[in-house]
Amino acid sequence: MSSADYCPTTPQEVREMLEVIGAATVEDLFAPIPSHLRAASFDLPPGMSEFEMLDTLKGVAARNGQAVTPFIGGGCYDHLIPAVVDHLAGRAEFYTAYTPYQPECSQGTLQALFEYQTAICRITGMEVANASLYDGATALAEAGLMALRATGRRRLVIDGGVSPFSRQVIRTYLANLDVEIMEVVSLNGGIDRDALLAALNDVTAAILVQNPTFYGTVEDLTAIAGAAHGQGALLVVSAYPISLGLVKSPGEMGVDIVVGDGQPLGNAMSFGGPSFGFIGSLKKHIRNMPGRIVGETADGQGRRGFVLTLQAREQHIKRQKATSNICSNQGLCALKGLIFLTSLGKEGFRELATLNRDKSEYAKGKLSAIPGVSLVNSGETFNEFTLRLPRSADQVVASLLKMGIAPGFPLGSSEPELAECLVVTVTEKRTKAEIDELANLLGRELETVGF
Amino acid sequence: MNLIYEQSVAGRRGVRLPASDVPAADSLPVELLRCEPAELPQVSELDTVRHFTNLSRRNYSVDTHFYPLGSCTMKYNVKAVENAAGLFAAEHPLLPLLPGGLEHAQGSLGLLHGLGLALAEITGMDEVTTQPLAGAHGEMTGIMLIAAYHRAKGNKKRYVVVPDSSHGTNPASAAMVGYEIITIPTAPYGDMDPELFRAAMSDQVAAVMMTCPNTLGLFNPHIREICDIAHSFDALCYYDGANLNAIMGKVRPGDVGFDVIHLNLHKTFGTPHGGGGPGSGPVGVKEALIPFLPVPRIVKKDAGFALETDNSTSIGRTANFFGNFGVMVKAYAYILLLGREGLIRVSEQAVLNANYMMARLKGYYDLPYDFTCMHECVFSASRQVKQGVHALDIAKFLIDKGYHPPTIYFPLIVKDAIMIEPTETESRETMDLFIQVMIEAAELAESDPGAFAALPATMPVSRLDETRAARSQNVCFAGC
């Protein structure tokens, strides 16, 4: 059987179209490509039906083995996704459309993105937000660049509580630019305030922190914001969106730019992507913001409508002078984020955050009571915390993985001095039974090797 | 339509969460506690469903309308690939980084590796990283690889060369990596001329970025010569894969002399555009650039797939995890479905459809570069502009007739450009009906040019005041 190519044109139609064009064969249309440039190889298997394709990929997926109960997060989280999210975002009018360049026939996407921007402003306490960036890590790098533009300075201070993956991405983004990066080591899982403020000076463009930190500590950033502003610097925070249901918003703390990874808001983990990055800021920084922004306006009859706005910041107009090279956003993922927040609503979002903290506090109590295990965080935590084990966390993780549990993320590979430490994540999806089982297995594991 | 916030009623609830099975924790101290809950909508589940369903109906999309948006390759998105992506939805990306975790991710890593191999064969490159999250992100990654290559060789380079017909992302991406831009004007035959290029070259040039076929839909017959000139200055050649849909099985950029390429999986490989993303922008390189590829890099070993994370020559991480994995599952599924012959047919039919469109419309619209085109053709509304009718007006006419307009005003080098990319998945009848409407627009421009100002008249809104939007900067709803 011939392969599926989704081309509806019949051989008869091909002949008629060639006649209109004045070409004898389809190959004639490729005459502008000289023969010495032709492909040397094109060695791919023959096509298949959708049924064979799905069987093939089921086989590939099966090689991931049995599902693992994840007590890991680190930027990607196992949260509940209400059924309406995928049903509504799965409307083909949303997912088979593109960037809304023509606003009259794209009001669905544009209004949804305006509502999304509003939701981001409301959970973060910021005044403006864009229509989304790629992911949390690249959003933080873009926020760093935005702060450099806004202040005209060339120095960033990055707190050690920022995810090691995000810190690596920032270093990649800045490697070829003339920017000084100062990294400050964390203290007891939280921000070392003295060290952070000592790194701040009057040529610093911004301090970049993560809240809660990668190790789980929730910080009040009010004083840090004040200190940054005192030196003419901005405070940029990468926030875990689910925590914003309970934790004081960055806006209330005096933060200037807020970013984060939107995956927890209605997007499947899907091996880490697609997700979306969100970014919000004070209004005075809007012209330095990267990416698409949707704005409200009206037509000639006074009817409300939405358009892409402030496009003079963007690459298709400004080319090399643009605020960023970003061209698309993560439209569909941001839409899922909006539908997620809408379906939970004002009370539901707070309840979700509370449920995360309750589960996490329960797990923290159980796990830190295991002999030899101690809690690293000296401050409050949300739904992640860091444990110090009596021996290498790597061995413990490997053992428990064999029993179908990922007990946390061991820190040895990124920070060798923390080789005995484990960041444990407990979302609302983890049941009491799963937490008890983790405590059981961890206790037994630490016991059996004769600690 | 009302905003979802305007439908909010205090006390109304949507989705219900599971009851807690653990004791309530102590409250956070007040200095860490949010004073007021975020003002999210308070609506029922049906309110949510009806709102977003009705919003969706205010969009044109590939599944509902012909969408010949040039340079964006708005082909039909095969439904079966959506089911394929669902097979991997619950997989956590940190699993393979855990000690003993690789065996829990052999399927996902194997899929990425397999996709990389297929894309390398399609483009003639030696290795592909799937980490970049979109086409522009791939461009930036590619230019970072080039910068790392020059740094390792001790080369001092300042410039990246682009033709004036390039996508705006090309110079913007090079600028993100700290390069200055040299722009080459397009020759009368619609492409970058090797002699003009040679004149701009020096030892300070790091790379040349080319789209081929370019944004005029034309294939540059001199690309090998241009690559050779670049290489003689130890500059590298970057291939913007935005227009790969035209040449699958016909040309492989790697064979011709390109060193780095990015692909847009949402264009050529049929993954949905999602109203502006998620895309995916894998980057392919020649052997000399493999040491600089982003980490973690997926490598195949006897025991299975593994991750290389500690390569000191790598440019580092460009994104949090392994790229837009779900998009890559769909692209891999698409390649499996079409296979070798299917992908060749895709390019042949895309080129046939674009040339058919060009042949049928060139009596009605100016065609500034009148050559056999590849997958798209670029007209100018300059004839209509003499009557006061611009490309934008023609676009609005098309919207009223039920068509998503072509790309307009791009490339910038064509006055009032109308860039049409029909793609291979459209039938001849669909194209004939569109051609008829384009001819009607040309006729109306002659007979009643004033009629365009009121268009579109059939949509929920007519033309919107963009100046007002930019001035008021109302990007977040202030009410309710």
Interface residues (C-beta under 8 A of the other chain):
Chain A: S2 S3 A4 D5 Y6 C7 P8 T9 E13 V14 E16 M17 L18 V20 I21 G22 A23 V26 L29 F30 A31 P32 I33 P34 H36 L37 R38 A39 A40 S41 F42 D43 L44 P45 P46 G47 M48 S49 E50 M53 L54 T56 L57 K58 V60 A61 A62 R63 N64 G65 A67 V68 P70 I72 G74 G75 C76 D78 L80 P82 V84 H87 L88 G90 R91 A92 E93 F94 Y95 T96 A97 Y98 T99 P100 Y101 Q102 P103 E104 C105 S106 Q107 G108 T109 Q111 A112 L113 F114 E115 Q117 T118 A119 C121 R122 I123 E127 V128 A129 N130 A131 S132 Y134 D135 G136 A137 T138 S163 F165 S166 Q168 V169 R171 T172 Y173 A175 N176 L177 D178 V218 E219 D220 T222 L244 G245 L246 V247 K248 S249 E252 D261 A268 M269 S270 F271 G272 G273 P274 S275 F276 K283 I286 R292 I293 V294 G295 E296 T297 A298 D299 G300 Q301 R303 R304 G305 F306 V307 T309 L310 A312 E314 Q315 H316 I317 K318 R319 Q320 K321 A322 S324 N325 I326 C327 S328 N329 Q330 G331 L332 C333 L335 I339 L341 T342 S343 L344 G345 K346 E347 G348 F349 R350 E351 L352 T354 L355 R357 D358 K359 S360 E361 Y362 E380 D394 Q395 V397 A398 L401 K402 A406 F409 P410 S413 E428 T431 K432 A433 I435
Chain B: M1 L3 I4 Y5 S8 R12 R13 G14 V15 R16 L17 P18 S20 D21 V22 P23 A24 A25 D26 L28 P29 E31 L32 L33 R34 C35 P37 A38 E39 L40 P41 Q42 V43 E45 T48 V49 H51 F52 T53 L55 S56 R57 R58 N59 Y60 S61 V62 D63 T64 H65 Y67 L69 C72 M74 K75 Y76 N77 V78 A80 E82 N83 A84 A85 L87 F88 A89 A90 E91 H92 P93 L94 L95 L97 L98 P99 G100 G101 E103 H104 A105 Q106 G107 S108 G110 L111 G114 A118 E121 I122 G124 L133 A134 G135 A136 H137 E139 M140 M144 A147 H167 G168 T169 P171 A172 S173 A174 A175 M176 V177 G178 E180 I181 L218 F219 P221 I223 R224 I247 M248 G249 K250 V251 R252 D255 V256 G270 P272 H273 G274 G275 G276 G277 P278 G279 S280 P294 T309 I315 G316 R317 T318 A319 N320 F321 F322 G323 N324 F325 G326 V327 V329 Y332 A333 I335 L336 L337 L338 G339 R340 E341 G342 L343 I344 R345 V346 E348 Q349 V351 L352 N353 N355 Y356 A359 R360 F371 T372 M374 A395 K396 I399 H404 P405 T407 F410 E424 T425 E426 S427 R428 P456 M459 P460 V461 S462 R463 L464 D465 E466 R468 A469 A470 S472 Q473 N474 V475 C476 F477
